[in-house]
Amino acid sequence: MWNLSRSNGIAGVNLVRPIIRSMIYSHRRTLNTLYDSYDSKMLGTVYTPPNLGTVIADWSKLKYDLKEEIKEYLIWKMEGDWHNMSKEEMQVIYFLSYGKYGPRSNESTEYNNPLYLILKSTFSVILFGSVVLSAINIKQDRLVQKKLEELKVKSPGIQH
């Protein structure tokens, strides 16, 4: 029944091996059955692209995250063969590249907002003022340096 003669000094090894093999096989079969019962859609491995049907008409109303997802999706699609893209995807790509949205839009956007214009003007004035002040300081530093060198030449007896 059980062959104990070839146990290489360890009693019961030949008894345990078939049991371990059957356990491993049964667990492997159970795991394979569980894996096969799950659909890949349930595991979240299939990407569903955003609906591009009304993107052109509703672009200004879409949320920022959805806009970014659409852009990323279309960039990914453009990496492949353009012949595999739908007409709808090509139209949205053209709209995003050349369409009337953002600064090219006729609608009132954040760029036409008075607060935006005031803040932009204030920033520009401060930036320009700091550049002018730096230029004035550089000019004065050069004059002071020149006068110091003239003093060194006129009074050679003073050692530093």
C-alpha positions as CSV (number, residue, x, y, z in Angstrom):
1,M,0.0,0.0,0.0
2,W,2.4,2.8,1.1
3,N,6.0,2.5,0.1
4,L,8.1,3.4,3.1
5,S,11.3,1.8,1.8
6,R,12.5,4.8,-0.3
7,S,12.0,7.6,2.2
8,N,15.7,8.5,2.3
9,G,15.7,8.3,6.1
10,I,12.7,10.5,6.6
11,A,9.7,8.4,7.7
12,G,6.4,9.3,6.1
13,V,7.7,11.6,3.3
14,N,6.1,9.3,0.7
15,L,2.9,9.4,2.7
16,V,2.8,13.2,2.7
17,R,3.7,13.9,-0.9
18,P,0.5,12.7,-2.5
19,I,-1.5,14.6,0.1
20,I,0.3,17.8,-0.6
21,R,0.0,17.3,-4.4
22,S,-3.7,16.7,-4.1
23,M,-4.1,19.9,-2.0
24,I,-2.1,22.0,-4.4
25,Y,-4.0,20.6,-7.4
26,S,-7.4,21.2,-5.7
27,H,-6.4,24.8,-4.7
28,R,-5.1,25.5,-8.2
29,R,-8.3,24.2,-9.7
30,T,-10.4,26.3,-7.3
31,L,-8.4,29.5,-8.1
32,N,-8.7,28.9,-11.9
33,T,-12.4,28.4,-11.5
34,L,-12.7,31.6,-9.5
35,Y,-10.6,33.5,-12.0
36,D,-12.6,32.2,-14.9
37,S,-15.9,33.1,-13.3
38,Y,-14.9,36.8,-13.1
39,D,-15.4,38.8,-16.3
40,S,-12.7,41.2,-17.3
41,K,-15.2,44.0,-17.1
42,M,-15.8,43.3,-13.4
43,L,-12.1,43.5,-12.8
44,G,-12.0,47.0,-14.4
45,T,-9.5,46.2,-17.1
46,V,-11.7,47.4,-20.0
47,Y,-11.6,51.2,-20.6
48,T,-14.8,52.8,-21.7
49,P,-14.0,56.0,-23.6
50,P,-16.0,59.2,-22.9
51,N,-19.0,59.9,-25.1
52,L,-17.9,62.3,-27.8
53,G,-21.3,62.9,-29.3
54,T,-22.0,66.2,-27.8
55,V,-18.5,67.4,-26.9
56,I,-18.3,70.1,-29.5
57,A,-21.7,71.7,-28.5
58,D,-21.2,71.3,-24.7
59,W,-17.4,71.9,-24.4
60,S,-17.7,75.0,-22.3
61,K,-20.2,73.3,-19.9
62,L,-18.1,70.2,-19.3
63,K,-16.1,69.7,-16.1
64,Y,-12.4,70.1,-16.1
65,D,-11.7,66.4,-15.3
66,L,-13.9,65.2,-18.2
67,K,-12.2,67.7,-20.6
68,E,-8.8,66.3,-19.5
69,E,-9.9,62.7,-19.9
70,I,-11.2,63.5,-23.4
71,K,-7.9,65.1,-24.4
72,E,-5.9,62.2,-23.0
73,Y,-8.1,59.7,-24.8
74,L,-7.8,61.5,-28.1
75,I,-4.0,61.9,-27.7
76,W,-3.8,58.2,-27.1
77,K,-6.0,57.5,-30.2
78,M,-3.8,59.8,-32.3
79,E,-0.7,57.7,-31.5
80,G,-2.2,54.9,-33.5
81,D,-3.3,54.7,-37.1
82,W,-5.7,57.5,-38.0
83,H,-7.7,55.1,-40.3
84,N,-8.8,53.4,-37.1
85,M,-10.4,56.5,-35.7
86,S,-14.0,57.3,-36.0
87,K,-15.2,60.4,-37.8
88,E,-16.6,61.7,-34.5
89,E,-13.1,61.5,-32.9
90,M,-11.5,63.3,-35.8
91,Q,-14.1,66.1,-35.6
92,V,-13.5,66.5,-31.8
93,I,-9.7,66.6,-32.5
94,Y,-10.2,69.2,-35.1
95,F,-12.4,71.2,-32.7
96,L,-9.8,71.0,-29.9
97,S,-7.0,72.1,-32.3
98,Y,-8.8,74.9,-34.2
99,G,-12.2,75.4,-32.7
100,K,-13.8,78.4,-31.1
101,Y,-13.2,77.8,-27.4
102,G,-11.0,79.3,-24.8
103,P,-9.2,82.5,-26.1
104,R,-10.7,81.9,-29.6
105,S,-14.3,81.9,-28.2
106,N,-16.8,84.7,-28.7
107,E,-18.3,83.9,-25.3
108,S,-17.3,85.8,-22.2
109,T,-14.6,83.7,-20.6
110,E,-12.2,84.2,-17.7
111,Y,-9.9,86.2,-20.0
112,N,-12.6,88.9,-20.3
113,N,-13.3,89.0,-16.6
114,P,-12.5,92.4,-15.2
115,L,-10.9,91.0,-12.0
116,Y,-8.6,88.9,-14.2
117,L,-7.6,91.9,-16.2
118,I,-6.9,94.0,-13.0
119,L,-4.8,91.2,-11.5
120,K,-2.9,90.7,-14.7
121,S,-2.2,94.4,-15.0
122,T,-1.1,94.7,-11.4
123,F,1.3,91.8,-11.8
124,S,2.7,93.3,-15.0
125,V,3.2,96.7,-13.4
126,I,5.0,95.1,-10.4
127,L,7.2,93.0,-12.7
128,F,8.1,95.9,-14.9
129,G,8.8,98.1,-11.8
130,S,11.2,95.5,-10.3
131,V,13.1,95.3,-13.6
132,V,13.4,99.1,-13.8
133,L,14.5,99.3,-10.1
134,S,17.1,96.5,-10.7
135,A,18.5,98.4,-13.7
136,I,18.8,101.6,-11.6
137,N,20.5,99.8,-8.8
138,I,23.0,98.2,-11.3
139,K,23.8,101.6,-12.7
140,Q,24.4,103.1,-9.3
141,D,26.5,100.2,-8.2
142,R,28.7,100.7,-11.3
143,L,29.1,104.4,-10.5
144,V,30.1,103.7,-6.9
145,Q,32.5,101.0,-8.0
146,K,34.1,103.5,-10.5
147,K,34.5,106.2,-7.8
148,L,36.0,103.7,-5.4
149,E,38.6,102.7,-8.0
150,E,39.4,106.4,-8.6
151,L,40.0,106.8,-4.9
152,K,42.3,103.9,-4.8
153,V,44.4,105.4,-7.7
154,K,44.5,108.8,-6.1
155,S,45.6,107.6,-2.6
156,P,48.1,104.7,-3.1
157,G,49.3,105.0,0.5
158,I,46.3,103.4,2.0
159,Q,46.5,99.7,2.3
160,H,43.6,97.3,2.6
